[in-house]
Amino acid sequence: MKRENYRPRIIDKKVDQYLAAFGAVCIEGPKWCGKTWTSSAHSKSEIFIGDPSGNFQNRQLAELSPALILDGETPRLIDEWQEVPPIWDAVRHQVDQTAQKGQFILTGSATPNHKGILHSGAGRIGRLRMRPMSLFESGGSCGAVSLEELCAGKITPAMTGEIRLEQLIDYILRGGWPANIDAPLEQAILLPRQYLTAVINDDIYRIDGIKRDVHKMELLLRSLARNECTTAANRKLRQDVLAVDDADIHPETVSNYLDVFSRLFLTDNLPPFSSNIRSSVRIKQAEKRRLSDPSLACALLKATPQILMGDLQTLGFLFESLCERDLKIYAESFDAHLYHYQDYSNREIDAVVELADGSWCAFEIKLGANQVDKAAAGLIRLRDEIKKDGGVPPRTLCVICGLSNAAYQRPDGVFVVPITALRN
């Protein structure tokens, strides 16, 4: 169905591929990231389970008999299917009966528990994760450099234009929400704040009907924001909560709340790189903490342009989160995956892109151009140490920079690319 003013998304190509390969496609991700608009652009009929019309008639029909809402021209969009979990089995059964590809597109902003779902849908329903917009999708990147080509060791040197610190702060605060693209920054800052309010006061209860301590959930979210782009353990998060709130919070409660945040796509952690480097150095297995968009961390920290301008350390972590959001979107478009690397010899790599053939590329993320030399030297040193240990070195070394006006390859072989010039 044609949507007026629909802005193409990088995931569009994957949606077409999955519709050709599976009977149904489930597009999951945070609320307000554009799932419905994108799915609608690929569908020929649609039904919205959360539509309040007729006293939520669509939901009532789905609860009465999920099969009733499947009738329509295909691909048929079923929006927010998790409101009535039995829809999943009805779709899976219909796909089995007809054996046709591309029949349904399901969207979901929460992963329900398995109660009421009898079958995983494996082989019938393909899953895609959608994220807020990258800078290339929202217009903040000129797209002069392809990540896929960069990972193959190719780059066309280009002057990409001056970027001011105020611009980067703007991109971080407004986030990748489609509704924020043309909004003044003062208004754009309100959206992630309202997003969090809606999730905490409504969606968390609706996911499974369990009442939780809203105050402690807010404190835990603030701790996640303070530890954005770090490998803080659950113990550290619990200590943060205890430092503010006199009441105790059980370690199992912390784990439970983190699981709920994940099921609502509030978090989007970076897993540790686990490729066999064949080194005697043990690799830490801690995930890097990340909220699904840096604007959410800003909202929790009550950050403003003035505050971030005066706290460059915090700004650096938020910029790293912005870059990792975009790198994930770009990498997954060509079947690569994003990780981070950290070992017990204190060797770290901000981001690792592992390609489909098993090769990998190392990325350091730096806000200022004055940090490029040190970052490049660190990447070269790590590559040489991995070689010395008998491991497989990275194919590409790159510094992703904020305040840089050019994309190029240094004499030592390290690439330098502004995040505002990157695309998939």
N, C-alpha and C positions, 0 to 999 in steps of 0.2 A: 504494500500500500504506500502510495507516495505521500511523504510528509513535507509540507512546505518549509523551506529553509533548513532542511535536514543537512547537517554538517557530516560529511563522511568520516568514518572511524577506521582505525587500523584493523580492528577485529572483523570488519565487513568481509574481507577475503576468507577468513577462517569460517565465518558463518556459512558462506556459500559452499566451502569445502565439506563442512560437516553435514549440511543438508543433503549433499550428494552422496554421502557415505552412510548416514544413519537415518532411521525412520523418524527420529525426533532429535532435537537439539535443546539442551537446557543451558541458558545463559544466566550465570550467577554473578553477583557482585554487590557492592554497596548501593544503598538507596540513592537516587538522584544522580547516578553516574551516567545515565543515558541508555540503560538496557531496553526500556520500553520503546523508545524512538528507533533505536537500531533494529530491534526485532520487528517492529511494525514496518520498517522499510524493506524487510525481507519476506513479509507475509502477505497473504491475499485475503485473509479474514481474521478477526480477532475478537476476544472476549476478555473482559477485565474483571477478575474475581473480586477485587476490592472496590468496584464501582458501587457507590452508595445508592444509586437510583433504585426506585421501587423497594425501599427498605432492604437493600443489599440482595436483590433478587438473584443476581448471578451466583453469589455465594450459596444462597439457599438451594438453587437448582443443583449446584455441584455437590452439596452435602446430601441432597435427596438421591441423586443418581449421577455420579461423575460422568457417565457416558453421554448424558444429555447435552453437555457443553462441547462435545468433540465434533459435532456436526457443523461443517462449514467448508468453504473452499480452502484447499491446502496450498502452501503451508499455512496452518492456522495458529495464530498467536494466542497462548493462554497466559495471561499476565498475573504474576504473584501466585503461582500454583501452590506454594507452601501454605497458603491460607486454608486449603482443603487437601491435606496430604494424600488421600485416596486417589486424587487425580493422576498421580504418578503411575499407579498400577493400571488405571483405565487407559492411559496413553500407551503404556507398554503393551497391554493386551491388544489394543487396536493395531499397533504396529505389527505385532505377531500375526494377527489375522489377515492383514492385507499384504504384508511383505513389501510395501512400497517405501521408497526413500523420501525424505523431506516432507513428512506429513504435518509435524507440529514443531512449534518453537515455544518452549516454556521459559519464563523468566522468574527469578527468585532473588530476593534480597535477604534471605535467611535460609540456613540449612536446618530443616526440622529434624527432630530425633526420628528414629526408625519406627516409632509406634504407628501402626496403620499402613506401613509400607511393606509389602510382602516380597518384593523383588528389586534387586539393585538396578535393573535396566541395562546391565552390561551387554554391549553388542547391539542394543536397540536405541538407547538414548545417549548421545554424546554430550559431554559437559564442557563448557567454555567459561573461563573466568574473565569477566570484564572489569576494568578499573576506571577510575576517573580519567579525564583526558590528559594525554601527554602534552608537552609544550608544542610539539609539531602539530597535534590535532587542534589545539586551541588557538594557534597562530603565534605562539611565543618563540618558535624556532623556525628559522629560514629553511631548514632541511638540506643544507649544502652537503652534509656528510651522512652516508648510509652506514648504520651499525653493522649490517650484514657484510658490506664490502670492507669495512674497517677490520672486522674479525678475520677477513681473508688477507689482510695486510695491504689493502688498497686505499688510497686517499688521493683526491685531487686538491692540492693546496688552494686555499681561498681566503680572501679577506672577508670576514663575516660581520663586520660592523661593531662599533663601540657599544658596550653594555654597561649601564650604570648600576651601582649597588641598589639604588631605589627600585629599579626594574625587577631585579631578582627578588627583592623583598615583596614586591607586589605579587609576583607569580606564586611565591610561597604562601602568602596570606590568603589569596583568593582561591588557590587550589585548582584542581582540574574539573570542577563542577560545570557542566554545560550552561546552567542558568547564570553563572557568574561571568561569562565571557565578556559581555558588554556592560556589566554593571559597574558603577563607580566603586572604588575600593572601600569606601565607608559602608556601602550597602553590602558589598561582596563578603566582608568580614562577618556579617550577621548569619550567612547561610550555614557555615560549619558549626556555629554555636547552636543554631536551631536544630541542626541535624542531630547533634549529640543529645539535646534535650528530648527530642522525639524518640530517639533510640532508648535512652535510659528510662523514660517515663511510660513508654508504651510498648515498643518492639521487644524489649527484653522479657517482659511478662508474656507477651503473645506467642513467643517462640515455643514455650512448653507449658504455660499456665502456672509456673512456679513463682511465688513472690520472693524477691531477694532484697537485701538491704541496699537501697538506692544510694545512701550516703557513702557506704563503703565502696560501692561500685564506682562512684564519682572519684573517690580518693585513689582507687586503683588506676583509673584512667589517667588521672593527673600524674601518677607515678610513671606510667608508660610514656607520657609526654615528656617528662623530665629525663627519661632514659631512652629517648628516641635515638635510633641508630647505635645502640650499645648492646652488649651481650649480657645485660643485667639478669641475674638469676631470679627465680621466684622469691627466694629468700630476701633479696634486696628490695623487691617490690613490696613485700610484706613489711619490711622495716620502715619503708617510706610511709605506709599507711599507719603503722603504730606510732610513728613520730608525730602525726597530726591528730590521731584519734586515740583516746585513752583506752577504748574498748579493744579487746583482742580480736584478731581475725585468724582463723585456723588456716594452716597451709593448704588443706584440701579445699577450703573455700576460695582461696586465691586461684588454685588450679581450675576450679569449677567456673569462676567468673571469667578467667582467661579463655576457657573453652567457649563460653557464651559469646564473648567478643569476637572470637574467630568465626563462629557460626553465623554471626551477623555481619561478617566481612568488615568489621571495624579495624581489625589488625591484618597485616600482610607481611609477616616476618620473612626474613631472608634465611634460608637453611644453610648449614655449613657445607662447604665444598668437600665432597667425600670421594673424589677421584683418587685412585691408587697412585700416589706419587712415589711409592716404593722408597720411602725415606725412613730413617730410624726415628725421625721426629714425630711425636704423636700429635695428631690434629685434634683440637678442641671440638666438641660436638654441640656447642651452644648456638642457638639461633640468634640472629641480630633482630632486636625489637624494632618494629615499625608499625605505625598506624597506616591505614590504607591511603591517606593523603596527608601531606605536611600541614595543610590548613587545619586539620583536626587537632594536631599537636599545638598549633598556634592558639586555637580556640581554648584549649584546656589550660594553656599557660597564660591566657589573657594577653597575648602578645600584640603589640601595635608596631607600626613602622618605626616610631621613635625608640621603643624599647629594643627592638632588634638591631637598630643602628648603633645602639650603645652597648650591645652584648654580642660581640662578634663570635664568641665561642659557641653560644647557643645557635646563632645564625648559621654557623658552619655545619652543625649537626642537622639542622632543618634543610639546608641546601643539599646535604648528602642524601637526605630522605627524598627530596624532589628528584634528584638525579636517579636514584635507585627505582623510584616509581616509573620513570620514563624508560630506563634500561630494561625493566621487566616487560613493559608493553612492547618495546621494539624487539627484544630478543625472542619473545614467545611468538611473534608474527612469523618467524622463520624456523620454528621448532627448536630454538635454543632455550636454555634455562639460566636463571640468575642465582648466584650464591655469594657467600662471603667466605673469606679464608682467615683462620686464626689458629696458630699452633702454640705448643708449650715452650717454644723458644722465642716467643713474643714476635713472631713474624706475622704480619697481617696484610691482607689485601682487601680494600673496601668492597670491591665487587668482582665477581668472577662470572664470565659468560661461558657456559659449557655448550659446545655445538653438538649437533646430532651425530657427528662422526667420532665423538669422544674427545676431540681436541678442545683446548680452553684458552681463554684470553683474560688478561689481568688488567683491572682498571683502578686507578687511584682517583679520588674525587677531592678537588681543592677549590675553595671559593676564590682565592686571589691568584693572579698570574705570577706574583712574587714567590709562590709556593711550588711552582712547576719544577724547578731545578731539583729541589730536594725530593719531590715525589718521584721524578724520573730516576734519580739515583737509587732510590729505595727499590723501585721495580726491577732495575737491572741487577742490583745486588741479590735480590730474592731469586730471580731467574737463574743466576749463576750458582747460587747455593743449592738450588733444586737439582741443577745439572750435576753438581759435585756429589750430591747425595745419591745419584743414580736415578733420579726421578724424571718425569716427562715435563719439560719446561713449557710455559705458555707460548702460544703461537704469536700473540700480539700483546704488546705493552702499550698502555694508553693512559694519559692523564685527562680526565674530564674536568674542565675549568669553568668558573663562573665569569670572572672579569677578564676575558681574553677576546681579542678582536680578530683572531685568525685561526684557521685549522691547517695543520701542517705536520710534517714528520721531522723530528730533530736529527742532527748528525749521528747521535747515538742510537737511532732507530726507534725511539719512543715517539708515539703519536701524541699530539696535543689537540683537543677538540673542545670548543665551547659547547655547553649543554644547549645553548640557544641556536646551535647549528646542526644538531643531531636529529636523525629520523631513523625509521626502521630500514 
